[in-house]
Amino acid sequence: MTSTPVLYLSHGAPPLADDRRWTSELAAVSAGLARPTAILIVSAHWEAAPLTLAATSTVPLLYDFYGFPQRYYEVQYAAPGAPELADQVRKLLHSPGTPVYDDPNRGLDHGAYVPLKEMYPDADIPVLQVSMPTLDPTELFRLGQKLAPLRDQGVLIVGSGFTTHNLREMNFAAGADAPAPTWSAEFDAWTRETLATQNVDALLDFLHKAPAATLAHPRTEHFAPLFVTLGAATHLATARTVVDGFWYGLSKRSWQIS
């Protein structure tokens, strides 16, 4: 059985689901993959240490955003829980002094369900969300390495963030299709080129190596899921962009890697 590829997706805010180009690109990604046995997703919107597992059964979604029209709070995505996958994750990650916790009442947050609803709208694939116990790139890379064996069982591992993410610098008045500011375009190009050359060390040290890093990520939680994806990947040379472009100046770039 061929290992399932891994993904890093720029998930955006709930209104990004109104972008027909973005939704069609995500649909194309899923159409090009073999149907996963389950999905393990790490979202920028859940930091919890020790590492914690959520939605091991179907529970209500977590609408972890404020001030949007009511229709965004009425979205449903009742994916089956993934208790068997949760057991496997516990076995892969648990070690003395490194417990794995459970939060069975926490629903999928918008970093998880917004892209998955576009990729698998029938919500018929079991989904497990895993917290980020740290924002340290090296530790998250190691986490991805530990999770990598799941790919041989058909599990789709997804890191969900945003390739650039600075809400204070977003120019809403200019519109969703406005040209990207220099800091966002430069960081996007650096990340694309650095991944293309498989320079993992530079990516792990992006705060010191990338142009405009602290503008692109004043806080790094939206870039952090990329490192789980990279750790779980096998052949970085296969990395290909599956979504590109900008949304209110933020990079939507997303990758699929074998």
Protein Blocks (a to p, Z undefined) as FASTA:
>chain_A
ZZdddddddebjfklmmmmklmmmmmmmmmmpccdfbdcdddfkbccdddddehkbccdd
dddbehiafklmmcccdddddfklmmmmmmmmgcghiacdddfkbccdfklmmmmmmmmm
nopaccdddddfbfbfklmmmmmmmmmmmmmnopacdddddfbdcfklpcfknojkbccd
fklmmmmmmmmmmmmnopaklmmmmmmmpghklmmmmbfklmmmmmmmmmmpmblmlpcc
fbgcjeehiafbdcddZZ
